[in-house]
Amino acid sequence: QVQLVESGGGLVQAGGSLRLSCAASGNFFRIRAMGWHRQVPGKQRELVATIPSGGSTNYADSVKGRFTISRDDAKNTVYLQMNSLKPEDTAVYFCNADFAVWGGTKNVWGQGTQVTVSS
């Protein structure tokens, strides 16, 4: 079994910063792409940022220049540093990753962490 557990969400004022973490655990050979998505009630889940096991990162236009995704493969953890936060960044943030497991690839989602930005 493979799982992802997010942490670091909370309440912050506009202009502030938060750092989200997502740690992977379980039985897998390696982690391929990792990413962060977010969802507001009543709307579709949207991509925030992705980071492959090698190669360049990718960001939604709405967060470019403010958010930074990174990963520490020794700790099986992906991070999302969020700066200059805006009220419209308020959402539940979900971690997602593709794992190489016995028999193929497994895509896993975390349970989500709430980020609330007050104006």
C-alpha positions, -999 to +999 in steps of 0.1 A: +000+000+000+012+035-009+000+067+007+006+105+007+001+127+037+000+165+034+008+190+061+014+227+064-019+242+056-036+269+077-048+305+078-026+333+066-032+370+057-029+382+021+007+387+012+019+361+036+036+327+030+030+290+037+050+259+030+031+227+023+047+193+026+037+159+013+054+127+025+051+094+007+052+061+025+045+024+017+058-002-008+072+013-040+104+012-060+106+049-068+085+080-072+080+094-107+061+127-112+048+146-082+025+175-080+001+198-062-035+205-072-062+226-055-100+226-053-126+251-042-161+238-033-182+237-064-153+239-088-131+214-106-098+204-091-070+224-108-033+218-114-010+241-094+024+227-101+042+195-111+078+182-108+091+151-126+118+128-113+141+146-137+135+177-158+117+210-155+089+220-132+055+232-145+032+258-129-003+271-135-002+307-148-020+319-117+008+309-094+039+315-116+065+337-098+048+332-064+048+294-058+078+270-059+076+232-061+105+211-050+112+175-039+136+157-016+138+121-029+158+110+001+128+118+022+102+109-004+087+143+001+074+171-022+070+207-010+051+237-022+064+271-011+037+297-015+046+333-013+026+365-018-006+346-011-039+360-024-075+354-012-081+336-044-055+310-034-079+298-008-086+261-015-080+226-003-045+216-017-040+180-027-007+162-033-005+137-062+022+113-073+030+084-096+047+055-080+066+027-096+053-004-079+054-041-084+034-047-116+034-012-130+025+023-119+002+035-092-013+070-090-021+082-055-037+113-040-033+127-005-062+136+017-058+173+012-049+203+034-069+235+038-052+268+029-072+299+038-060+334+028-077+363+045-079+397+029 
